[in-house]
Amino acid sequence: MPRILVVEDEPPIASGLEDDLKLEGYEVEVVSDGETASRRAREQSFDLIILDVMLPHKDGFEVCRELRRAGLRTPIILLTAKTQESDKVLGLELGADDYVTKPFSPRELRARVKAALRRAAGEIPEIYRFGEVEVDFSRCELRRAGEAVEMTPIEFRLLTTFIRHRHHTLSRDRLLEEVWGHETFVTDRVVDTHITNLRKKIEPKPSEPQLLISVRGMGYRFDG
């Protein structure tokens, strides 16, 4: 279930976006000002950000600039009432992936959301390399220094999830949802055990992880 952060300070629009996106099957969080948006986008892992330009405390352009400077690659769709070409160009130059001009149709926005998520999902190459490790998604295979490394299906799904959300901190609940699924009862300890096993297969020194990092009180982050 993709997670979307909606940043909109007009309650009727925010509520409409939330309801419409939830009906499409997305998990939605809504915030109403730029400062909160910038903080939440860095604290949590989202698959897409819908960002209004005119916001209290900090406008959408500044939020977009901050997130990109922080290295966040989450797709951003700007919502703007401004129709001047220079404003649209500025948003794209700051790192936004797309923009929708108000008033917009829900159908158009849904199409833009789906397209942005498809593009983001397609960013992972067929073979993903980091250090001496390469992950071959077509063969569902992990190789280290050219040698195949045995992995369980859960370990491979776990690594795939981390690669798709690289540089984002993922909570244990998020990992449980994406790797094991809603209907499977698994404890946090099981997640930690699989993380330990995965580190043994990808880390140069598993006891001092540099790729799969523990973020205290929040979860794990993959920096490969």
N, C-alpha and C positions, 0 to 999 in steps of 0.2 A: 504494500500500500504506500504509494508515494506521499511524502509529507510536504505540505505547502505552507509557507509563511505569507500571510496576507497583511500588508501594511496599508491601512486606510483609516483616515480620521473621521469620515462621514458615516455615522452609524447605519443609515439605510443601505448604503452601498456595501459597507463591510458585511452586514448581515446577509445581504443578497448574495455576495460572493461566497461567503462561508456555506450557505445552504446549497447553492448550486454546485460548488466543488465537492461537497460531501455526497451529494446525490450521484456524482460521477465516480465515487469510490475513493476519493482522496482523503487523507487525514489533514485537517486544517487547524492552524493556530492563527489568531488575529491579534494584532497590536495596532495602536492608534497614533504613535509618534515616532519620530526618527531615531531618537536616542535609544528607546527600547528596542526598536527594530535592529539597530546596529549591534546591540548587546546580545539579543536572542539569536541572531543569525550566526554569531561566533560561539555561543554557548552550546547550541543544539545543532544537530544535523538535519538540514532540510534538502529536499530534492529540487525545489523551485521557490523563488521569492517573487511575489506580485507586489510591486512597490509604487505607491502613489508618489507623485513629485511634490505636491503641496502638502506639507506636514508640519505639525507643531515641533518646536525645539530644534529640529534639524531636517532640512528638506531631502527629498529622495535622491537628488544629485549627489549631495554630500554623503549620504548613506552608501550609495553605490561606490563612490570614490573610496571610502574607508574600507569597505569589504574587499574590494579588489586589491588595495594596497596591503591588506592583511593576508592576501594569498587565497581568499575564498573564491572558488570557481563555480559555485552554485549558480545555475541560470537565473537571470533577473529579467522580469518583464515590467517595464515602467508603465504606469497609468498616468496620463497627463491630459489636462484640459487645455494645455497650450498647443496651438496649431502651427506656430512658427517653425519653419524648417530648422533654424539654428538651434532651437531647444531639443528637437529630436536628434540632431547630429551630436549635440553635447552629450546627451544620455548614452548614445552608442559609443562615443569616444571615451566615456568614463568606464565603460565595460558592461553596459546593459546588453542583453542579447536580443531584445525586441521591445517594442512599445505599442501601446493601444491608446488611442485618443478617445477621451470622454466626449459625449456619451457613446458607449459601445454596446453591442449586443452580446448577451451571454454566450450565444452560439459562436461568435467570433473569438471571444476570449477562450472558450473551451478548446477551440481548434489551435490557438496559439500556444496554450498550455501543453497540449498533447505533442505538438511539434517540438517545443523546447525540451520536453522530457525525452522524446525520441533522439534528438540530437545529443543530449547529455549521455544517454545510455550508449550511444554509438561511439563515444570517445575512447572506449577501451579497445585497443587493437587485438587482433586475433592471438598474438603472442605478446605478453606483457613482461618486461624485464626490469629487474632491480638488483643491483649488486651482481652476485654470481648466480642469481636465481632467475628462471624464466617460467612463466605460467602459460601453458598452451591451452586456450579455452576450447579450441576445436577438438582436441583429444582428451580434454579434462585431465591434463597431466602437469605435474610439477617436476622441473628438472633443476638440479643444482650442480654447477660446474660440469654441465653436460650429461649428468647421470640422473636417471629417473628416480624420483623419491616417492615411496608408497604413501598414499593418503587415503583416508576414509572419505566417503561422500560428504559427511558433515564438515570435515576439515576443509574440503575443497569449496563447499558453499560458503563457509566462514571466510576463507581467504578471498573469494570472489566478492563477497559483500564489502570487505575492507577495501579492496582495490576500487570498487565502484564509488566508495565514499572516502577515498584517500584524503588525508589531511583534515578529516572531520572526526570529532569525538563521537563515538557511538555508545550509548548506554547499554547495559546488559539487557534491559527490556527490549530495546530496538533490535539487538542481535537475536534475542529469542524469537521475536516476531518475524524477522526476515529469514533466519536460517532454519529454525525448527517449526515455525508456523503457529497460528493462533490456538489450535486445538491440541497441541502437545504440551504436556506438563513437564517442564524441565526447571531445575533449580539454578540459582546463580552459581552455585559451586560447580555444576556441570559445565557451564559456560567457561568459568575460570580454568577448569581442567583442560578443555579443548584449546584454550588460548595457550596454555603451557605447552601442550603437545605441538601446536602449530609453530610456536617459537623455536622449538628444537629442530624444525625442518627448514626454517627460513632465516633465522638469526645467525650471524657469525659467532656470537657468544650469547647463547640463550639466557644465561644467568644475568647478563647485563644488556637487556634488549635495546636496540637502537631503531628498529623498524616498527615493531608492534608495541606501542607505548601505553603504559597504564596512566590514566588521568585520574588522580585521586578524587574519590567521591562522585565521579561522573561516568567512567567507563574506560574505553580503549580507543586509541587513535593509530592508524596505519600511516607511516611516513615514508613508504617505499616509493 
